[in-house]
Amino acid sequence: MQMDEAKQLRAEWAAKGSPPCDHPQLLKEYYLGTQTGDKVCTTCGEDFSEAEWRAMQGRPARS
Ligand SMILES: [Zn+2]
């Protein structure tokens, strides 16, 4: 998902009063065709760093 789309989703979600979201689907975030390394919720547009989304999936990021 493009960063602009995520920004739009966040604005729409905020317009709904920012209800709770359990972030059912995350997509890779792109900016100008390049992956940012973050993922974006397709429902609310919230973005997550790799460490955050790995933790959400129950797989802690370890180097
Ligand atoms: Zn969400």
N, CA, C, O and the ligand as a Tripos MOL2 file, in Angstrom:
@<TRIPOS>MOLECULE
protein
  253   251    64     0     0
PROTEIN
NO_CHARGES

@<TRIPOS>ATOM
      1 N           0.8430   -1.1920    0.0000 N.3       1 MET1
      2 CA          0.0000    0.0000    0.0000 C.3       1 MET1
      3 C           0.8840    1.2490    0.0000 C.2       1 MET1
      4 O           1.8990    1.3180    0.6920 O.2       1 MET1
      5 N           0.4730    2.2100   -0.7810 N.am      2 GLN2
      6 CA          1.2240    3.4650   -0.8150 C.3       2 GLN2
      7 C           1.0100    4.2580    0.4810 C.2       2 GLN2
      8 O          -0.0590    4.2250    1.0900 O.2       2 GLN2
      9 N           2.0510    4.9580    0.8690 N.am      3 MET3
     10 CA          1.9800    5.7770    2.0800 C.3       3 MET3
     11 C           0.8130    6.7740    2.0190 C.2       3 MET3
     12 O           0.1600    7.0470    3.0260 O.2       3 MET3
     13 N           0.5660    7.3100    0.8110 N.am      4 ASP4
     14 CA         -0.5460    8.2600    0.6440 C.3       4 ASP4
     15 C          -1.8920    7.5980    0.9420 C.2       4 ASP4
     16 O          -2.7730    8.2050    1.5510 O.2       4 ASP4
     17 N          -2.0390    6.3220    0.4950 N.am      5 GLU5
     18 CA         -3.2840    5.6030    0.7430 C.3       5 GLU5
     19 C          -3.4690    5.3790    2.2410 C.2       5 GLU5
     20 O          -4.5720    5.5200    2.7700 O.2       5 GLU5
     21 N          -2.3860    5.0320    2.9110 N.am      6 ALA6
     22 CA         -2.4430    4.8080    4.3530 C.3       6 ALA6
     23 C          -2.8590    6.0950    5.0670 C.2       6 ALA6
     24 O          -3.6500    6.0750    6.0110 O.2       6 ALA6
     25 N          -2.3160    7.1930    4.6000 N.am      7 LYS7
     26 CA         -2.6510    8.4840    5.2060 C.3       7 LYS7
     27 C          -4.1460    8.7720    5.0240 C.2       7 LYS7
     28 O          -4.8130    9.2670    5.9330 O.2       7 LYS7
     29 N          -4.6550    8.4510    3.8270 N.am      8 GLN8
     30 CA         -6.0800    8.6460    3.5320 C.3       8 GLN8
     31 C          -6.9350    7.7590    4.4420 C.2       8 GLN8
     32 O          -7.9430    8.2070    4.9870 O.2       8 GLN8
     33 N          -6.5180    6.4820    4.6040 N.am      9 LEU9
     34 CA         -7.2500    5.5610    5.4680 C.3       9 LEU9
     35 C          -7.2880    6.0790    6.9020 C.2       9 LEU9
     36 O          -8.3230    6.0240    7.5660 O.2       9 LEU9
     37 N          -6.1540    6.5810    7.3690 N.am     10 ARG10
     38 CA         -6.1060    7.1040    8.7440 C.3      10 ARG10
     39 C          -7.0680    8.2730    8.9110 C.2      10 ARG10
     40 O          -7.7330    8.4020    9.9390 O.2      10 ARG10
     41 N          -7.1350    9.1300    7.8790 N.am     11 ALA11
     42 CA         -8.0410   10.2880    7.9330 C.3      11 ALA11
     43 C          -9.4950    9.8200    7.9700 C.2      11 ALA11
     44 O         -10.3110   10.3560    8.7190 O.2      11 ALA11
     45 N          -9.8120    8.7980    7.1420 N.am     12 GLU12
     46 CA        -11.1880    8.2820    7.1120 C.3      12 GLU12
     47 C         -11.5400    7.6200    8.4410 C.2      12 GLU12
     48 O         -12.6540    7.7600    8.9450 O.2      12 GLU12
     49 N         -10.5730    6.9000    8.9950 N.am     13 TRP13
     50 CA        -10.8040    6.2130   10.2760 C.3      13 TRP13
     51 C         -11.0310    7.2410   11.3810 C.2      13 TRP13
     52 O         -11.9100    7.0670   12.2260 O.2      13 TRP13
     53 N         -10.2490    8.2950   11.3730 N.am     14 ALA14
     54 CA        -10.4050    9.3590   12.3670 C.3      14 ALA14
     55 C         -11.7740   10.0220   12.2250 C.2      14 ALA14
     56 O         -12.3950   10.4070   13.2160 O.2      14 ALA14
     57 N         -12.2420   10.1510   10.9600 N.am     15 ALA15
     58 CA        -13.5510   10.7690   10.7110 C.3      15 ALA15
     59 C         -14.6820    9.9150   11.2790 C.2      15 ALA15
     60 O         -15.7600   10.4230   11.5880 O.2      15 ALA15
     61 N         -14.4250    8.6030   11.4130 N.am     16 LYS16
     62 CA        -15.4170    7.6930   12.0110 C.3      16 LYS16
     63 C         -15.3270    7.6980   13.5270 C.2      16 LYS16
     64 O         -16.0820    6.9980   14.2010 O.2      16 LYS16
     65 N         -14.4120    8.4790   14.0600 N.am     17 GLY17
     66 CA        -14.2540    8.5460   15.5060 C.3      17 GLY17
     67 C         -13.1750    7.6190   16.0240 C.2      17 GLY17
     68 O         -13.1080    7.3530   17.2240 O.2      17 GLY17
     69 N         -12.3270    7.1220   15.1300 N.am     18 SER18
     70 CA        -11.2290    6.2290   15.5080 C.3      18 SER18
     71 C         -11.6870    5.0810   16.3960 C.2      18 SER18
     72 O         -11.2090    4.9410   17.5220 O.2      18 SER18
     73 N         -12.6220    4.2450   15.8970 N.am     19 PRO19
     74 CA        -13.0340    3.0720   16.6870 C.3      19 PRO19
     75 C         -11.8690    2.0960   16.8410 C.2      19 PRO19
     76 O         -10.9040    2.1480   16.0790 O.2      19 PRO19
     77 N         -11.9630    1.2050   17.8310 N.am     20 PRO20
     78 CA        -10.8850    0.2300   18.0020 C.3      20 PRO20
     79 C         -10.7330   -0.6320   16.7490 C.2      20 PRO20
     80 O         -11.7220   -0.9540   16.0900 O.2      20 PRO20
     81 N          -9.5150   -0.9980   16.4270 N.am     21 CYS21
     82 CA         -9.2540   -1.8510   15.2660 C.3      21 CYS21
     83 C          -8.2860   -2.9360   15.6970 C.2      21 CYS21
     84 O          -7.2800   -2.6620   16.3520 O.2      21 CYS21
     85 N          -8.6010   -4.1890   15.3180 N.am     22 ASP22
     86 CA         -7.6660   -5.2650   15.6790 C.3      22 ASP22
     87 C          -6.7220   -5.5910   14.5170 C.2      22 ASP22
     88 O          -6.0210   -6.6030   14.5340 O.2      22 ASP22
     89 N          -6.7200   -4.7140   13.5100 N.am     23 HIS23
     90 CA         -5.7520   -4.7780   12.4130 C.3      23 HIS23
     91 C          -5.7050   -6.1720   11.7660 C.2      23 HIS23
     92 O          -4.6830   -6.8570   11.8170 O.2      23 HIS23
     93 N          -6.8360   -6.5780   11.1540 N.am     24 PRO24
     94 CA         -6.9210   -7.9450   10.6100 C.3      24 PRO24
     95 C          -5.9740   -8.2110    9.4480 C.2      24 PRO24
     96 O          -5.5680   -9.3550    9.2400 O.2      24 PRO24
     97 N          -5.6110   -7.1800    8.6840 N.am     25 GLN25
     98 CA         -4.7070   -7.4200    7.5510 C.3      25 GLN25
     99 C          -3.6900   -6.2920    7.4540 C.2      25 GLN25
    100 O          -4.0440   -5.1130    7.4520 O.2      25 GLN25
    101 N          -2.4310   -6.6720    7.3740 N.am     26 LEU26
    102 CA         -1.3580   -5.6890    7.2060 C.3      26 LEU26
    103 C          -0.6920   -5.8840    5.8480 C.2      26 LEU26
    104 O          -0.4120   -7.0090    5.4360 O.2      26 LEU26
    105 N          -0.4460   -4.7820    5.1690 N.am     27 LEU27
    106 CA          0.2580   -4.8250    3.8900 C.3      27 LEU27
    107 C           1.5510   -4.0380    3.9920 C.2      27 LEU27
    108 O           1.6800   -3.1250    4.8080 O.2      27 LEU27
    109 N           2.5090   -4.4070    3.1470 N.am     28 LYS28
    110 CA          3.7630   -3.6510    3.0970 C.3      28 LYS28
    111 C           3.4750   -2.2200    2.6540 C.2      28 LYS28
    112 O           2.6450   -1.9700    1.7800 O.2      28 LYS28
    113 N           4.1720   -1.3090    3.2730 N.am     29 GLU29
    114 CA          4.0040    0.1040    2.9280 C.3      29 GLU29
    115 C           5.0680    0.5130    1.9120 C.2      29 GLU29
    116 O           6.2430    0.1710    2.0480 O.2      29 GLU29
    117 N           4.6370    1.2410    0.9090 N.am     30 TYR30
    118 CA          5.5460    1.7310   -0.1290 C.3      30 TYR30
    119 C           5.5090    3.2480   -0.1810 C.2      30 TYR30
    120 O           4.4750    3.8730    0.0540 O.2      30 TYR30
    121 N           6.6450    3.8160   -0.4900 N.am     31 TYR31
    122 CA          6.7110    5.2470   -0.7340 C.3      31 TYR31
    123 C           7.5130    5.4670   -2.0060 C.2      31 TYR31
    124 O           8.7000    5.1460   -2.0660 O.2      31 TYR31
    125 N           6.8530    6.0220   -3.0330 N.am     32 LEU32
    126 CA          7.4930    6.2190   -4.3390 C.3      32 LEU32
    127 C           8.0810    4.9100   -4.8680 C.2      32 LEU32
    128 O           9.1840    4.8810   -5.4140 O.2      32 LEU32
    129 N           7.3060    3.8140   -4.6910 N.am     33 GLY33
    130 CA          7.7000    2.5350   -5.2570 C.3      33 GLY33
    131 C           8.7110    1.7720   -4.4330 C.2      33 GLY33
    132 O           9.1240    0.6800   -4.8240 O.2      33 GLY33
    133 N           9.1160    2.3160   -3.3090 N.am     34 THR34
    134 CA         10.1080    1.6600   -2.4670 C.3      34 THR34
    135 C           9.4630    1.2310   -1.1600 C.2      34 THR34
    136 O           8.7060    1.9880   -0.5520 O.2      34 THR34
    137 N           9.7700   -0.0090   -0.7260 N.am     35 GLN35
    138 CA          9.2420   -0.4500    0.5600 C.3      35 GLN35
    139 C           9.8540    0.3780    1.6810 C.2      35 GLN35
    140 O          11.0570    0.6370    1.7020 O.2      35 GLN35
    141 N           8.9960    0.7870    2.6100 N.am     36 THR36
    142 CA          9.5160    1.5470    3.7440 C.3      36 THR36
    143 C           9.9960    0.6250    4.8610 C.2      36 THR36
    144 O          10.6840    1.0600    5.7850 O.2      36 THR36
    145 N           9.6190   -0.6770    4.7630 N.am     37 GLY37
    146 CA          9.9540   -1.6160    5.8280 C.3      37 GLY37
    147 C           8.8560   -1.6970    6.8740 C.2      37 GLY37
    148 O           8.8680   -2.5710    7.7400 O.2      37 GLY37
    149 N           7.8970   -0.7660    6.7820 N.am     38 ASP38
    150 CA          6.7600   -0.7910    7.6900 C.3      38 ASP38
    151 C           5.6030   -1.5200    7.0220 C.2      38 ASP38
    152 O           5.6180   -1.7710    5.8160 O.2      38 ASP38
    153 N           4.6000   -1.8560    7.8280 N.am     39 LYS39
    154 CA          3.3560   -2.4110    7.2900 C.3      39 LYS39
    155 C           2.2070   -1.5410    7.7450 C.2      39 LYS39
    156 O           2.2690   -0.8630    8.7710 O.2      39 LYS39
    157 N           1.1330   -1.5860    6.9290 N.am     40 VAL40
    158 CA         -0.0060   -0.7190    7.1690 C.3      40 VAL40
    159 C          -1.2640   -1.5690    7.2850 C.2      40 VAL40
    160 O          -1.4700   -2.5010    6.5080 O.2      40 VAL40
    161 N          -2.1040   -1.2380    8.2650 N.am     41 CYS41
    162 CA         -3.3970   -1.9020    8.4060 C.3      41 CYS41
    163 C          -4.3230   -1.4280    7.2940 C.2      41 CYS41
    164 O          -4.4850   -0.2260    7.0810 O.2      41 CYS41
    165 N          -4.9460   -2.4000    6.5690 N.am     42 THR42
    166 CA         -5.8240   -2.0410    5.4580 C.3      42 THR42
    167 C          -7.1630   -1.5140    5.9450 C.2      42 THR42
    168 O          -7.9450   -0.9890    5.1520 O.2      42 THR42
    169 N          -7.4370   -1.6450    7.2300 N.am     43 THR43
    170 CA         -8.7030   -1.1820    7.7920 C.3      43 THR43
    171 C          -8.6040    0.2490    8.3030 C.2      43 THR43
    172 O          -9.4160    1.1020    7.9450 O.2      43 THR43
    173 N          -7.6040    0.5070    9.1420 N.am     44 CYS44
    174 CA         -7.5300    1.8110    9.7930 C.3      44 CYS44
    175 C          -6.3390    2.6520    9.3250 C.2      44 CYS44
    176 O          -6.2510    3.8400    9.6360 O.2      44 CYS44
    177 N          -5.4360    2.0370    8.5840 N.am     45 GLY45
    178 CA         -4.3120    2.7990    8.0350 C.3      45 GLY45
    179 C          -3.1560    3.0100    8.9910 C.2      45 GLY45
    180 O          -2.1840    3.6870    8.6580 O.2      45 GLY45
    181 N          -3.2590    2.4270   10.1900 N.am     46 GLU46
    182 CA         -2.1600    2.5950   11.1320 C.3      46 GLU46
    183 C          -0.9110    1.8950   10.6110 C.2      46 GLU46
    184 O          -0.9940    0.8040   10.0470 O.2      46 GLU46
    185 N           0.2390    2.5210   10.7990 N.am     47 ASP47
    186 CA          1.4570    1.8790   10.3270 C.3      47 ASP47
    187 C           2.2540    1.3040   11.4930 C.2      47 ASP47
    188 O           2.2380    1.8240   12.6090 O.2      47 ASP47
    189 N           2.9480    0.2160   11.1910 N.am     48 PHE48
    190 CA          3.6890   -0.5310   12.2070 C.3      48 PHE48
    191 C           5.1050   -0.7740   11.7130 C.2      48 PHE48
    192 O           5.3170   -1.1250   10.5520 O.2      48 PHE48
    193 N           6.0530   -0.5870   12.5870 N.am     49 SER49
    194 CA          7.4320   -0.9500   12.2610 C.3      49 SER49
    195 C           7.5290   -2.4730   12.2090 C.2      49 SER49
    196 O           6.6370   -3.1720   12.6880 O.2      49 SER49
    197 N           8.6080   -2.9810   11.6310 N.am     50 GLU50
    198 CA          8.7660   -4.4290   11.5440 C.3      50 GLU50
    199 C           8.7130   -5.0730   12.9230 C.2      50 GLU50
    200 O           8.0870   -6.1190   13.0950 O.2      50 GLU50
    201 N           9.3670   -4.4550   13.9080 N.am     51 ALA51
    202 CA          9.3610   -5.0110   15.2640 C.3      51 ALA51
    203 C           7.9380   -5.0780   15.8140 C.2      51 ALA51
    204 O           7.5620   -6.0410   16.4830 O.2      51 ALA51
    205 N           7.1480   -4.0300   15.5200 N.am     52 GLU52
    206 CA          5.7750   -3.9920   16.0320 C.3      52 GLU52
    207 C           4.9190   -5.0810   15.4080 C.2      52 GLU52
    208 O           4.2140   -5.8020   16.1140 O.2      52 GLU52
    209 N           4.9810   -5.2060   14.0490 N.am     53 TRP53
    210 CA          4.0830   -6.1960   13.4600 C.3      53 TRP53
    211 C           4.5360   -7.6140   13.7300 C.2      53 TRP53
    212 O           3.7050   -8.5180   13.8010 O.2      53 TRP53
    213 N           5.8430   -7.8350   13.8830 N.am     54 ARG54
    214 CA          6.2860   -9.1790   14.2610 C.3      54 ARG54
    215 C           5.7760   -9.5380   15.6660 C.2      54 ARG54
    216 O           5.3540  -10.6660   15.9190 O.2      54 ARG54
    217 N           5.8240   -8.5620   16.5590 N.am     55 ALA55
    218 CA          5.3370   -8.7910   17.9250 C.3      55 ALA55
    219 C           3.8450   -9.1160   17.8990 C.2      55 ALA55
    220 O           3.3710   -9.9650   18.6530 O.2      55 ALA55
    221 N           3.0990   -8.4180   17.0080 N.am     56 MET56
    222 CA          1.6580   -8.6740   16.8940 C.3      56 MET56
    223 C           1.3830  -10.0810   16.4100 C.2      56 MET56
    224 O           0.3650  -10.6750   16.7660 O.2      56 MET56
    225 N           2.2880  -10.6240   15.5960 N.am     57 GLN57
    226 CA          2.1150  -11.9740   15.0760 C.3      57 GLN57
    227 C           2.6600  -13.0250   16.0350 C.2      57 GLN57
    228 O           2.6480  -14.2190   15.7330 O.2      57 GLN57
    229 N           3.1310  -12.5810   17.1770 N.am     58 GLY58
    230 CA          3.6410  -13.5040   18.1770 C.3      58 GLY58
    231 C           5.0420  -13.9960   17.8730 C.2      58 GLY58
    232 O           5.4940  -14.9980   18.4280 O.2      58 GLY58
    233 N           5.7330  -13.2780   16.9780 N.am     59 ARG59
    234 CA          7.1110  -13.6570   16.6550 C.3      59 ARG59
    235 C           8.0230  -12.4620   16.9530 C.2      59 ARG59
    236 O           8.2540  -11.6240   16.0810 O.2      59 ARG59
    237 N           8.5260  -12.3880   18.1510 N.am     60 PRO60
    238 CA          9.3530  -11.2470   18.5330 C.3      60 PRO60
    239 C          10.5480  -11.0970   17.6010 C.2      60 PRO60
    240 O          11.1740  -12.0830   17.2130 O.2      60 PRO60
    241 N          10.8550   -9.8590   17.2490 N.am     61 ALA61
    242 CA         12.0220   -9.6030   16.4040 C.3      61 ALA61
    243 C          13.2920   -9.7840   17.2170 C.2      61 ALA61
    244 O          13.4950   -9.1330   18.2420 O.2      61 ALA61
    245 N          14.1410  -10.6810   16.7370 N.am     62 ARG62
    246 CA         15.4220  -10.8860   17.4070 C.3      62 ARG62
    247 C          16.5240  -10.8830   16.3800 C.2      62 ARG62
    248 O          16.3830  -11.4860   15.3160 O.2      62 ARG62
    249 N          17.5940  -10.2300   16.6710 N.am     63 SER63
    250 CA         18.6920  -10.1600   15.7050 C.3      63 SER63
    251 C          19.6520  -11.3190   15.9200 C.2      63 SER63
    252 O          20.6460  -11.4380   15.2030 O.2      63 SER63
    253 ZN         -6.1880   -1.3800   11.9960 Zn       64 ZN64
@<TRIPOS>BOND
     1     1     2 1
     2     2     3 1
     3     3     4 2
     4     3     5 am
     5     5     6 1
     6     6     7 1
     7     7     8 2
     8     7     9 am
     9     9    10 1
    10    10    11 1
    11    11    12 2
    12    11    13 am
    13    13    14 1
    14    14    15 1
    15    15    16 2
    16    15    17 am
    17    17    18 1
    18    18    19 1
    19    19    20 2
    20    19    21 am
    21    21    22 1
    22    22    23 1
    23    23    24 2
    24    23    25 am
    25    25    26 1
    26    26    27 1
    27    27    28 2
    28    27    29 am
    29    29    30 1
    30    30    31 1
    31    31    32 2
    32    31    33 am
    33    33    34 1
    34    34    35 1
    35    35    36 2
    36    35    37 am
    37    37    38 1
    38    38    39 1
    39    39    40 2
    40    39    41 am
    41    41    42 1
    42    42    43 1
    43    43    44 2
    44    43    45 am
    45    45    46 1
    46    46    47 1
    47    47    48 2
    48    47    49 am
    49    49    50 1
    50    50    51 1
    51    51    52 2
    52    51    53 am
    53    53    54 1
    54    54    55 1
    55    55    56 2
    56    55    57 am
    57    57    58 1
    58    58    59 1
    59    59    60 2
    60    59    61 am
    61    61    62 1
    62    62    63 1
    63    63    64 2
    64    63    65 am
    65    65    66 1
    66    66    67 1
    67    67    68 2
    68    67    69 am
    69    69    70 1
    70    70    71 1
    71    71    72 2
    72    71    73 am
    73    73    74 1
    74    74    75 1
    75    75    76 2
    76    75    77 am
    77    77    78 1
    78    78    79 1
    79    79    80 2
    80    79    81 am
    81    81    82 1
    82    82    83 1
    83    83    84 2
    84    83    85 am
    85    85    86 1
    86    86    87 1
    87    87    88 2
    88    87    89 am
    89    89    90 1
    90    90    91 1
    91    91    92 2
    92    91    93 am
    93    93    94 1
    94    94    95 1
    95    95    96 2
    96    95    97 am
    97    97    98 1
    98    98    99 1
    99    99   100 2
   100    99   101 am
   101   101   102 1
   102   102   103 1
   103   103   104 2
   104   103   105 am
   105   105   106 1
   106   106   107 1
   107   107   108 2
   108   107   109 am
   109   109   110 1
   110   110   111 1
   111   111   112 2
   112   111   113 am
   113   113   114 1
   114   114   115 1
   115   115   116 2
   116   115   117 am
   117   117   118 1
   118   118   119 1
   119   119   120 2
   120   119   121 am
   121   121   122 1
   122   122   123 1
   123   123   124 2
   124   123   125 am
   125   125   126 1
   126   126   127 1
   127   127   128 2
   128   127   129 am
   129   129   130 1
   130   130   131 1
   131   131   132 2
   132   131   133 am
   133   133   134 1
   134   134   135 1
   135   135   136 2
   136   135   137 am
   137   137   138 1
   138   138   139 1
   139   139   140 2
   140   139   141 am
   141   141   142 1
   142   142   143 1
   143   143   144 2
   144   143   145 am
   145   145   146 1
   146   146   147 1
   147   147   148 2
   148   147   149 am
   149   149   150 1
   150   150   151 1
   151   151   152 2
   152   151   153 am
   153   153   154 1
   154   154   155 1
   155   155   156 2
   156   155   157 am
   157   157   158 1
   158   158   159 1
   159   159   160 2
   160   159   161 am
   161   161   162 1
   162   162   163 1
   163   163   164 2
   164   163   165 am
   165   165   166 1
   166   166   167 1
   167   167   168 2
   168   167   169 am
   169   169   170 1
   170   170   171 1
   171   171   172 2
   172   171   173 am
   173   173   174 1
   174   174   175 1
   175   175   176 2
   176   175   177 am
   177   177   178 1
   178   178   179 1
   179   179   180 2
   180   179   181 am
   181   181   182 1
   182   182   183 1
   183   183   184 2
   184   183   185 am
   185   185   186 1
   186   186   187 1
   187   187   188 2
   188   187   189 am
   189   189   190 1
   190   190   191 1
   191   191   192 2
   192   191   193 am
   193   193   194 1
   194   194   195 1
   195   195   196 2
   196   195   197 am
   197   197   198 1
   198   198   199 1
   199   199   200 2
   200   199   201 am
   201   201   202 1
   202   202   203 1
   203   203   204 2
   204   203   205 am
   205   205   206 1
   206   206   207 1
   207   207   208 2
   208   207   209 am
   209   209   210 1
   210   210   211 1
   211   211   212 2
   212   211   213 am
   213   213   214 1
   214   214   215 1
   215   215   216 2
   216   215   217 am
   217   217   218 1
   218   218   219 1
   219   219   220 2
   220   219   221 am
   221   221   222 1
   222   222   223 1
   223   223   224 2
   224   223   225 am
   225   225   226 1
   226   226   227 1
   227   227   228 2
   228   227   229 am
   229   229   230 1
   230   230   231 1
   231   231   232 2
   232   231   233 am
   233   233   234 1
   234   234   235 1
   235   235   236 2
   236   235   237 am
   237   237   238 1
   238   238   239 1
   239   239   240 2
   240   239   241 am
   241   241   242 1
   242   242   243 1
   243   243   244 2
   244   243   245 am
   245   245   246 1
   246   246   247 1
   247   247   248 2
   248   247   249 am
   249   249   250 1
   250   250   251 1
   251   251   252 2
@<TRIPOS>SUBSTRUCTURE
     1 MET1         2 RESIDUE 1 A MET
     2 GLN2         6 RESIDUE 1 A GLN
     3 MET3        10 RESIDUE 1 A MET
     4 ASP4        14 RESIDUE 1 A ASP
     5 GLU5        18 RESIDUE 1 A GLU
     6 ALA6        22 RESIDUE 1 A ALA
     7 LYS7        26 RESIDUE 1 A LYS
     8 GLN8        30 RESIDUE 1 A GLN
     9 LEU9        34 RESIDUE 1 A LEU
    10 ARG10       38 RESIDUE 1 A ARG
    11 ALA11       42 RESIDUE 1 A ALA
    12 GLU12       46 RESIDUE 1 A GLU
    13 TRP13       50 RESIDUE 1 A TRP
    14 ALA14       54 RESIDUE 1 A ALA
    15 ALA15       58 RESIDUE 1 A ALA
    16 LYS16       62 RESIDUE 1 A LYS
    17 GLY17       66 RESIDUE 1 A GLY
    18 SER18       70 RESIDUE 1 A SER
    19 PRO19       74 RESIDUE 1 A PRO
    20 PRO20       78 RESIDUE 1 A PRO
    21 CYS21       82 RESIDUE 1 A CYS
    22 ASP22       86 RESIDUE 1 A ASP
    23 HIS23       90 RESIDUE 1 A HIS
    24 PRO24       94 RESIDUE 1 A PRO
    25 GLN25       98 RESIDUE 1 A GLN
    26 LEU26      102 RESIDUE 1 A LEU
    27 LEU27      106 RESIDUE 1 A LEU
    28 LYS28      110 RESIDUE 1 A LYS
    29 GLU29      114 RESIDUE 1 A GLU
    30 TYR30      118 RESIDUE 1 A TYR
    31 TYR31      122 RESIDUE 1 A TYR
    32 LEU32      126 RESIDUE 1 A LEU
    33 GLY33      130 RESIDUE 1 A GLY
    34 THR34      134 RESIDUE 1 A THR
    35 GLN35      138 RESIDUE 1 A GLN
    36 THR36      142 RESIDUE 1 A THR
    37 GLY37      146 RESIDUE 1 A GLY
    38 ASP38      150 RESIDUE 1 A ASP
    39 LYS39      154 RESIDUE 1 A LYS
    40 VAL40      158 RESIDUE 1 A VAL
    41 CYS41      162 RESIDUE 1 A CYS
    42 THR42      166 RESIDUE 1 A THR
    43 THR43      170 RESIDUE 1 A THR
    44 CYS44      174 RESIDUE 1 A CYS
    45 GLY45      178 RESIDUE 1 A GLY
    46 GLU46      182 RESIDUE 1 A GLU
    47 ASP47      186 RESIDUE 1 A ASP
    48 PHE48      190 RESIDUE 1 A PHE
    49 SER49      194 RESIDUE 1 A SER
    50 GLU50      198 RESIDUE 1 A GLU
    51 ALA51      202 RESIDUE 1 A ALA
    52 GLU52      206 RESIDUE 1 A GLU
    53 TRP53      210 RESIDUE 1 A TRP
    54 ARG54      214 RESIDUE 1 A ARG
    55 ALA55      218 RESIDUE 1 A ALA
    56 MET56      222 RESIDUE 1 A MET
    57 GLN57      226 RESIDUE 1 A GLN
    58 GLY58      230 RESIDUE 1 A GLY
    59 ARG59      234 RESIDUE 1 A ARG
    60 PRO60      238 RESIDUE 1 A PRO
    61 ALA61      242 RESIDUE 1 A ALA
    62 ARG62      246 RESIDUE 1 A ARG
    63 SER63      250 RESIDUE 1 A SER
    64 ZN64       253 GROUP 0 **** ****
